[in-house]
Amino acid sequence: MPAFRMPSFRDGHCHPLFAGREALGPNISDCKTLLELQASLKLYSTEHADVEWIDASSYSQALAEGRNRFDLDNICDLPIVLHAEDHHTLWVNTEALKRAGLLEHIPTLANGIVDIDEFGNPTGILREWDAMRLVLDKIPALSLDAEVEALSMAQQKLLSLGITQVQDAWIDPGMTEIYVEFAKRGLLQIRTDLALRFDPQTWRDDLAYFKNCQQTVSDLGHARLAINAAKFFADGVLGSATALLSQAYQSDSTNFGKQVWEPAEMQAAIDSAISMGLAPHIHAIGDAAINLSLNALESFKTNLRLLKNPPVIAHCELISDFDLARFADLGVVANMQPLWARKDDAVTSCAKQIGQDRVDSMYRMRSLLDTGATISFGSDWPVSDPNPLLGAYTAVYRAAELGDGWSTQESLTIQEALEVYTFSASQQVGQTPTQIENLADTDFIVLSANPLTASRQELLDICVRETYIEGKLVWPVEAHVQISRVHAPN
Ligand SMILES: [Zn+2]
């Protein structure tokens, strides 16, 4: 089949720096059993005698079921931290809990859970950011060179998949500085928008720092680096039973999930973000969290239209019928992760939490489009594979490989899926979409074949051959040579 040229992909919600950092540590994503996991961690610890902590990603929720810290003891003397696939849960060993002081005292947390056993001792499972950071903050920070290298690796991966623009959807203090350094060293190629994370506990104190970050980026004047978004978490995730639901979890009838913000406080924070020119980018998974987020945005309807980027609700896993049409009415972009819309382990295990009926009504892409709403796609990488072609395939067939589709009434056509991953995602990050006929000076890719006319099997086989930004070939190039030239290993 002849090669096919089309606009490049945009990822409307991902975490390149987190992904790059993860790539520096051991990869446990292929471990299927506890024995495999233990063996791989042991091997890593013997091959890396210099590391002080083992920080590995990412295990499947199924593998961790019923496990605790003791399963990770006796592998080595080091503290061990494992990230779950959803990146909202950690599984750590006793040494890591000890270093974090959690064996002596477990603090009360506004938005996090340190799981305890019947004796009140921590089990080694930590849920949500407030709990996770108790351990993560103890891990020695990477050097700036290592951070820049992490970002380089992430960028290469994204370019190789035809992605030329991203929304980094979680910027905490210290991360803008890394992007700025990356740009100053002449390494930044991907158009990157940063979403500064507003934390319910600290956002008022953080405002001055956020303004500093904006000033630094604007002084830098790099055409491909911007800060136009503010990240909010409205809830957690279904896998940890922390996504906020209107009806209780089936697994625990007293649990409705985690409401991260008091509505009035969220309004105040959104108001501040808007006044700084930042478009809200709100993580909301459960139907109640999506409802709260839409309510919060509704009161700023007119001001939101003045911002460079549109407001975004990210993930949108469970949308109630009531809220479906409000996305279009309010001009809120629904950023969704197409790769999640298939019956894999994550979706199957959700059935235990929320029941099959609610599971089958997840990821309402078709319904949203039919209301006239804008959907944009993103991978949430490193939570899932950043490959847009795989994402687009899944949005069409709602299945892995050639398996049976799941809830296919919500399927998109391949044309729609590609548009969502290109035009709509670029609108989400404030860029004028490119028409296919004037690609020459702009961002485009060359695919091995035309996805619009491909059979199902052919679609699975299509790959990106070349990626161009402003008409210049950026992948494949000898990028790894470039990186090592800047960072001679020492
Ligand atoms: Zn995310």
Residues whose N, C-alpha, C, O or C-beta is under 5 A from the ligand:
A	BS01	ZN	A169 D380
